[in-house]
Amino acid sequence: NRQPGPSDAVQFLLAQYRSGEGDTAVEALFSAAELLLVEGLPEQARSALQELSSPARLPSAQQSRYALLQARAARQSNRGDEAERWLRSQLNADLDRSTEPGLQLALMLADYHLDAANYRDAFAVLVRGPTPDGLTRNQAQSLVDRTWLALSRLQPTELQAMASSASSYEERGWIELARVVEAQSASLQGQLAAIAQW
């Protein structure tokens, strides 16, 4: 018995989408697009996603997943500007980081800001909004690493300005930690003592 290859699986999922309706059909389409991306076929993934006539009518979590798939397809096709437009699209106006697609969108958008040296914007994306329950260790570490990377690139004057306008305890805590570490940057022992005191 021959196992169906990814192309067979994609065709099967697309047929399910075309003959189905509702959430089950949409999930089949999304699964097909993900398989196409894994196969390295971003243009085919984009074509498949374009079959969805009204993505703005999807529930919020599916809108985020749709935008993430479009952004990933654009990025794989070396169309960074288009990928960024999808990440900032109206579908993500109320980005829900508590969902897996929402978190992936936030991380991807933060990466764009980091690549463009927009560290304050990257930090804002990473710390604002709810953090999903049940993060895997790798997801949590990825969130922490990107947050610290964004803060560690900021100048002390920027950190000071951000501290005075922080809108949450989490945001303020991250900024104060960065300020403490920056103040003792010449001495590892000083950093450790400052962190312990903080």
N, C-alpha and C positions, 0 to 999 in steps of 0.2 A: 504494500500500500504506500503510495507516494503522498507525502505530506504537502498540502498546498503551500506554495511560496508566497512571499509578501504580495506579489502582484495579484495572485489569485484571491488573497485575503482582501486586498483593496477593492477588487471588482465585486466581491461578495458584499462588502460593506456598502459600497455605492449602490448596489442593487437593492439592499435593505432600505437605504435612505429614499431612493426613488419610488419604491413601492409602499413605504410606510408613512406614518404620520406621527406628529407629536414629538415628545422628548426622546422616545426610542429611536426614531428616524434621525433626529438631530445628532444624537450620540453616535450613531453609526457613521454619519458624515464626518464628525470630528475624529473618530477613530481612523477612518480612511485617510484623512489629511495627515494625522500623526504618523501613520505608517509610510505615507509618501515622503514625509520629511526625514524619517529614519532611513529610507531608501536613497535619500539625496536627490529627490525630485521635487524641489520647491515650486516650480512652475505648475506642475500637475496638482500639487496641493492647493495652490491659489485658485486654479480652475475649478477644482472640486468645491472649494469653499464659496466660490461665486454662485454656485447652484442654490445657495440659501438666499431666498428672496427678501426676507425681512429680518435681518439680525437684530435690529433695534427693538423688535417685539419679543425677543427672547428674555427669559428670566435673567436676573443680574449675573449669576454665576456662569451661565452659558454665554452671556455677552462677553464676559471677561475671557472665557476660554476661546471664543471666536477671535477676539482681538489678539490674544496671545499667539494663536496659530497663524494669523495673518502676519503678525510681527516677525515670528520665527521664519516664515516662508520668505518674507522680504529680506530679512537679514541673511539667510542662506543664499539668496540671489544677489548679495552684495548691493542691496538698495537700502542703505542705512537711513536715509531721510524718510523713506516710506515706512520703514519699521518704526521709526520714532513717531511718525504721524499716527500709526495704529496704537502705539503705547499711550499717546495723549488724546486719542479720539474721544468723541462724545460718549461712546459706549463705556468709557472708563471714567466718566465724570465723577461718579460716586464709587470709586475703586474700593472694593471690599477685600481687604487683606486677610480676612478670616477664612477665605476659601483658598484652596490650592491654586487655582488659576489666578486669583487676585494677588496672592503672594508672589507667584512667578512673574506676573506683570510688573509688580513693584520692584522686584530684584532686577529685572531686565531694564526697566526705566532708570533705576539707580546706576546700573552699569553704563548706560549711555551718558548720564551726567558725569560719572567718574572719568570715562574716556575723554569727555570734552573739558575736563578740569572744572566742572561746575559743582564744587564740593558741597556748598551749602544746599543746593537743590537736591543732590544725592542724599544728604543727611535728612532733609525734610521728607523725602519719599520714604525713607527707611524707618523713621520713628513716628510718623503721624499715622493714626488709625490703629485699629485693633490688630494684635498679633494672633495668628491662628492657634487654637488649642491643638495639642498632639503633634507638634513639629517633631520631625525626626532629628536626631543629633546633628546630621549633616546640614539640614535646613536651618536649624538654630545657629550653628556655627557660621554658616554662610551669611546669615543676617547680621550677626555680631561682627564678623570680619569686614563686611562692606561698610557697616556703620563706623567702625573704628578707622578704616582707611579714609573715609570721607573727612572725619574730624581731624585726623592726624595731618592732613594736608593744609589745614586752615591756619592762618596767622593768629597770634595772640589777640590782636585788636579785633579780628573777626569773631573769635570765640567770646570775647568780652561783650561785643554788641549782641551776639546771639543769646548769651546768658541772660541779658536784661530783657529780652523779648520772648523767652521760652514760654510755650503755652501749656506745657505739662511737666509733671515731676520727672517722667522718664526722659524727656528731652533735656531738661535742666540737669539731670544727673549725668547724662552722657557728656554734656558740654563741660560741666565742672570737673569730671574725671579727666577730660582732655586738657583742661587748663592746669590741673595739678601736675599731670605728667609733663606738660610743656614747661612749666616753671622749674622743674628739676631735670631738664633734659641733659644737663652735663654730668649728672651723677646717677648711676643705677641705684645705689643705696638711698640716695635722696628721693628718687622716684618711688621705691618700695616703701619708704617711711611715709611719704606723702599720701600714697594710696591707702596704706594702713590707717592713717589718721583721718582720711577722707571718709 
